[in-house]
Amino acid sequence: MKFLVCFIGLLLGLGNKADAQQCASMADIKKVHDFIAASWNKTVRFSPEDTGTLIGLPYRYTVPSMNDSFQEMYYWDTFFTGEGLIADGYGDLAQSNVENMLYMVERYGKMLNGNRTFFENRSQPPYLSKMIEHIYLKTHDKEWLKKVLPGLKKEYFFWMTRRLTPIGLNRYSNEATTSDKKRILSVLQRRLGDGFRDKIERMSDGERMEVASHYIAECESGWDFSPRFQTRCEHFCPIDLNANLYGYEKNFEFFAEELGFGEEARQWHQKAEQRKALIRKYCRDENSGLYYDYDFLNEKRSDVLSAAVFSLLFNGVLSDEEARRLIPAVLSLLEFRYGISACENKEYGIVYQWSYPNGWAPLNYLAVNGLDRYGYKEEAFRIARKYQMAVVNIYKATGNLWEKYNVNEGNVNVTNEYKLPAMLGWTAGTFVWVSQYLASDK
């Protein structure tokens, strides 16, 4: 069925939406998958002892890259990697990643950005609940679920005590010391160049520390760096963070039901409903039906539409009617020839890597998964094919997988703030998951 749809689309040549119908050949898909399958074990590490800046972890874990950069386990990256691991039969490795995260939660009170000492001042987008859910749905091991739930609740407690705003929604922030802030300013001068250096040299020490704190918070968002937060990340309630925490609350409700704790399940249901109402109140534009990050300090929504909206679909925050209104508008602004752009194509005054024309594996995963959840299967398959085709094209051209790609050209002509790393990680995980998803289209 899917190949007939692709073939008809190619024949008709109907512009951007027809480009969605392009399909990689089965042979090319297999070559990429064979490369991934042969490479998974090259991303596995086992370092039980603390060594230098590396935090020791008790179980095997995966890192994003086979060599060179990114030789530690990151937080939200690992969820998307895990989706590919589970699909490829490495569920035990996905589970050991979760066990390592729970170890870090117990040791530090939160899951760190990654297992490095210089990441102790921040976390990353919370996906541990989803990781546990997806493993549990495969194993149905209630004893394991009972064992991991206290650690998951401890992580949720971190977000609700250290990252809660006065309006009842959550934000990204940090526990950075003055030394941490000076270090990030030095890193930012290398990443963002002379313009940033000139800007901070004109500031007072206090102003520089405030700027540094906002940028560390943006590192916690995973979107470092993006026009979403206008360089004031700590002032925003991000829609993806709050959608994920809604997902935690719904999962706690589900887990309580599975374990026979009816009253606890009802309490979690109420918490989720309260969060949903707050997201709708503060983040939804009634005129357009679109959702934006909310600047609680200045009491206004951001004017940057980003692919973070797909987290609302992924976590089931929206009603069917809200989704029906939102989806066509979002796709008209964020869908391009090779998938989903991080942000809409508009002038922001600063060039960011988490913006147009850059596409990232997690954003395509969230789009496909979220659209499918709400019954928009045609759109979900279309975007899945686009992402699959981009990865196939890039692999054919370079012999590798990469962290991000250009959504218009389907290549690695991207905006960078650092050297583009060759990456298995979430690019591979999403490719495997998307390919499995497309194979279900019979």
N, C-alpha and C positions, 0 to 999 in steps of 0.2 A: 504493500500500500504506500509506504513512505517514499519508495523509489519512483513510483508512478507519479506521485505528487511533485517530486523534485523534477522529473523529466518534463512534465507539462509546464512547470514554472520556467524552466530554462528555455523551452520553445517559445513561450509567449513573450518573454523579455519585458516584464511589466514594471521595471524600475526597482526602487528600493525594496518593496515587499516581495517582488519576484526574486531579488537576490537572495531572499531568505530561503528560496526553494533549491539553491545550489546544494549539492550533496557530494560528500567525499565518497570515493569508491571503497568497496569493502576491502580491497587489497591495501589501499593506503591507510585505512582505519586500523587494519591488522598490524601494519608495520609500526604505527605509533604505539598500539597496545602492546606489541611484543617488546618494544623498547622499554616501555614502562614496567612490564612484568619482569624483565631482566634487570631492572634498575632498583626496584623497591628495596632489596636487601642492602644496596649500596648507600641507602639513606638511614640505615638503622645504626644506632649508637648504644653503648652501654658504658656508663661512667658513674659508678656508685659512690665515688669519693669526691669531695670538693677539691678542685684543682685550679689554682689561680682565680680567675673570675667565673669559671664554670661551676655551677651548682650541681653536685652529684645527685643522681636520681636512682631509686632502688630497682627499677625495672628497665628493660629495653625501651627505647623511644626512637621516634623518627624525627629527622631534621629536614628542612625544605630542600637543601641542595646536596648533591652527591659529593662535592668538594668545594674548596675555596670559601665563599661567603656563606653566611647563615648556617653555622655549624652548632646550633642549639635548638631545642624544642621550643617553638613559639605557641602562643595560646590559640588565637582564632584560626590561624593557618592550619593547625592540626585537625580541626573539625573537618575541613574540606578534604584534606589528605585522607582522613579516616573513612570518608564516604567511599573513596576509591579502594582503600584497603579492604573494607568490608565486602565491597562488590567483587573484589579479586580473591576473596577467600582468606584474607589475613585478619580475620576478626580478633584473633588473639593479640595481635600487635596493636590494633585499635584499642583494645581493652587495656593493655599495659600502658598506653599513652594516658588513658583516663586515670589509672592507678597512680601514675607519676604526678598528674595534676592534683589529685586529692592529697598526695604527700606534700606538695608545695602549699596547698591551702592550709593544711595542718601546721606546717612549719612557719608560714609567713602571714596567715590570716587571710590570704587571697591567692588566686592563681596569678603568678607574675606574667608580665609581657613575654618572658622567656627565661630559661634557667641560666641566667647570668646575674652576678651580684649587682651590676649596674642597672638591672631592671627591677630592683627591689622597690623603687619608688612608684611603681604603677602596675596596673593590670592591662588587659586588652578586652575587646568585645566578648561578653560572656556567652560561651557556647557549651560549657561543661554539661549543662542539663540536657541539651540535645544529644550530646555524645552518649550520655548514660541511657537516654531514652532509646536511641537506635540500637545500642548493644542489647538492652533488655528485651526489645521487641524481637531480636534474633534468638536470644537464649531463654527468655522467660524464667530466668534464675532469680527467684524471689529472695533467696538467702543473700545473694550478691547485692541485690537492690537494697535490702535492709542494711547491709554493711556500708554501702557508699552514700546512703542518704544523709547521715549526719554531716559528712564533709561537704556535700552539696548545699545543705542548709547553712553551713558556716560561711560558704562563699556568698550566698544570697544575703546573709546578714552583713557582710562587708559592704555590698552595694547599697544596702538600705541604711547603713549607719555612717559610712564615709563618703557617699556619693549622692545623698538625697538633697533636693533643693526645697526652698520654702513653699513651692506650689505643689509638692507631692510627687513630682517626676524626678528622674535621676539625671545626673550629668557625668561627664568624665572629669577627673581631676588628678591629683598626685600627692605623694608624701615626700616630695623632694626636699633635700637639704640645700643650703646655700651653695655648697660645693657641687651638688648635682646640677643646679641651675647654671652655674658658671660653665660646667662641662657641656651642657646642651647648647649654650650660646656659642661655644667654640665649634661644636659640630655643625650648628646652623650656619655659621659663617662659611664653612666649606660647602655645605649642601645648597645654600641659597645665594651665595656669591657676594659680590662687592656692594650691591644695593642694600642688602640686609646689614652688612657691616657698617656702611655709612649711616644707616638709620639708627642703629643702637649706639653708635659712638656719640650721637647728639643727645642721648638720654641720660637721666640721672641713674645712680645705682639702683634706687628703688624701682624706677620704671623698667630697667633692664631685668630685674628679678621678676616683675609682674609679667613681662613678655615671655620670659623663660618658662614660667609656670604654665601659661596658656599653651605654649608649644609642647611641653611635656604632657599636658592633658590631651593634646591632639595626637601625640604618639600613643597614648592609651586608647584613643578612638580607633586605632588601626589605619585611619585615613590621614596619615602624615605624608604630605599636607594637602589641604583641600580648601576650596573657596567656601565650603559650607559654613565654616565657623568664623570667617572674617578675622582670623588671627586672635580671636577671643573665645577659645573653645570652652573655658570654664563657665562662661555666661550662658551656654546653650543647653537645652534639654534635647538630645538627639533622638530622632524618631526610631532609629535602628536599635539603640541601647534600650529604650523603653519597650519596644516591641519584643526584644529578646527577654527582658525581665517579665513581661506578660507571659511569654512562653515558659519561663521558669515556674510562674505561679500556676499555670495550667498543667504543667508536668507534675508539680507537687500535688495538685488535685488528683491527677491520674494515678500517681504512685500510691497515694493514700487509699484510693479506691481499690487498687490491686492488692494492697496489704490488709484491706478490711477495716480501715480507719475512716468511717463515714463522716463523723463530725469534723475531723481535720480536713477532709476533702471539701466539705461545705465552706469552711473558713478560707481555704485557698481559692475557691471559686469566687468568693466575695472580694478578695484582694484583687484578683484578675479583673473583675468587673469594674472595680473602682479605678484601676489603672487605665482600662480601656476608655472610660468616660473622660479621664484627664487628658489622654492623648487626643481624643476627639475635640475636647474643649480648646486646648491650647495649640495644637499642631495642624488642625484642619482648616483650610480656607473654604468657607461656605460657598463662595461664588463659583470656584472652579472644581471643588471636590478634591483638590490635591492636598498633600500633607508636606509640611516643612518643619525643620528643626525650629525650636522655640527659644528665643532670647528672653529668659525670665528676668534678667536685670533691667532691660529696656522695654519689657512687656510687648514684644512684637515678634512675629514670625520672620525667619530668614526669607530672602527672595531667591534662594538657590535651590532649584529642583535637582535632587540627586537620586541615584539608584538605591539609596537607603530606604526608599519607599517600598521596595520589594520585601524588606524584612517584615513589614506589616502584613503582607500576603503570606509569607513563609510561616509566620507565627499565628495566622488566623485571627488577627485583631479586628479586621473590617467586617461589616455586614455584607451580605451579597449585593445589596443595593449600592453601598459605598464602593465596593470593588467594581461593579458594573460601570459606575461613573468615572472612577479613577483610571482604570486600565487603559482604555483607548487614548486618553490624554497623555498618560505617562509614556506609552510606547511611541506616540507621535513625536516626543521630544528626546527620548533616551535610546531608542532602537535605531541601529545603523546597519550597514551592510554585513558586518561581521559580529553583531551582537550588541550588548548593552554598554553604553558609555557611563563612566562614573558620575558625570554631571552633564546637564544640558549644554549645548554649544552656544555660549555667549561670552562677552568680554568681561573679565574679572579684574583686570588691571595687573594681576600677578599670574605668572605661569605656574601651574600646580601639576604634580604627577597624578593626583587623584581627581582628575577632571578630564573633560573632552580634550583630545580624541582617544584617551587611554581606556582600554577595557581590561578588566581583571577577572580571573576565574571565579572568585566568590560571588561577584555580582551577577554573573550569568547563572550560576547555580541557584541563587536565591530567586532570580526571575523565573527560571524554568519551574522550580519546585513550587513557588508561590502561585504562578499562573495555573499550574495543574491542580493545585489544591482547590481553587475556585472554579474549576471546570473549563478553563480557557485552554484546552488542549491543543488546538490548532496553533495558537500563539506560542504556547510552551514548546511544541515540537519545532516550530520555525526558529526560535531563538536557540534551541539546543543544536539544530543543524548548523546554524551560523557559527556558534562557538566551536563545534566539532571541526568545521571546515577551516576556521582560522588556525587551530592547532595543527591540523594536517598540513596546511600550506606552509606554516612556519617550520614544522619539522622537516618537510621536504627541502626547504631552502637552507636550513641551518644544521640539520641533524641533531637538534636538541629541543628542549622545552624551555620556556622563559617565563619570568615573573608576570609580565604584562604585555599587552599588544595594542596595535592601532585598530580601532573598530571600523574605520573606513577602508583601510588598505589590506587588512589581514596579515600584517607583518610586524616587525619589531621597531618600526619607525615611531618611537614613543617619546613622550616628555619624561626626562629623567632628573632626579635630584641626586642620584648616585649611579655608579656603573651598573648597568642592567645585568642582574645575575641570571645565569643559567639555572633553571629551577625545575625540579620534579614536583615535589610538594603539592600545593593546592591546584596547580595547573594540571598535573597528572590525575589527582583525585577527582577533580571535576570532569575531566575528559572521560575517565573510566565510567563515572556515574552517568554522565550524559549519554555515552554510547550504549550503556545498558538500558537507559530510559528510552532511547530511540528504538532499540531492538524490540521493545514491548509494543511498538506501533504495528500491529498485524492487520 
